[in-house]
Amino acid sequence: LRQVNVVGQVRTPQAVPYRDGLRVLDVVLAVGGLTEFAAGNRARIVRTLEDGSRREIRVRLGDLLSRGDL
């Protein structure tokens, strides 16, 4: 079972099942969005690779949610 763990300043932190075509916006909406304390433009996607190393991708969620800026 593949899943995306969503933690931090979101309404309901939880694991969301991964599916092909899943987008960051889909995941954020599934957890109820960001809290009023969230620094949305400092969000990160952290991926653990098969060799155990981690890769971080910065995401400007604040811009995405407020302006639809992809």
N, C-alpha and C positions, 0 to 999 in steps of 0.2 A: 504494500500500500504506500503510494507516494502522497506526501502532504506538504503543505506550506504552513509553517508555524508563524503566527502573527503575534508579536509582543510589543509592548511599549504603550504609548498614549493613544490607544484605540478603545472604542466603546466596550467591546467584548473580546479580549485577547483569547485566541483559540487556534486550533489546527484546522485548516481548510483542505479538503481533498484536492489533489492536483489533477488536472485534466489537460489534454492537449488544447492549445489555444487560450489557456487561462491568462488573463492580463492583470497587471497590478491593480487597476481600477476595480476589477471584479472581486479581488481579494479584499480590498479596503471596504467595499460596499457590503461584502458578506459578513464582516465583523462590526458593522454598524457605523463605520466612518471613524474619523479622528475625534479625540476629546478637545475641549476648548484649550487645554494646556499643551497640545501637540505643537512641535516645531516641524510642520509638514515638509518644509523645503530642506530639512536636514535628514530626511528618511533614507534608509539604506536597505538594499536587498543583500543578504549574506548567503552565499552558496557554498556548501561543503562539497568539494570535488571528490572524485573516486580515489585519488591518492591521499585524501585526508586534509589537503590544503584548503584554505578559504579564499573566496573571491568576494569583494564588496563592490556593489554598484550603487552609486548615489542616485536618488530619485527625488524630484521636486514635487512631492505630493500636494503641497499647498497650491502650487500653480495649476496642477492637474485638476484638482477638485474645484477650485474657485473659477478658473477660466477655461477649463478644458484644454489647457496647453500641453500637448503631447511632446 
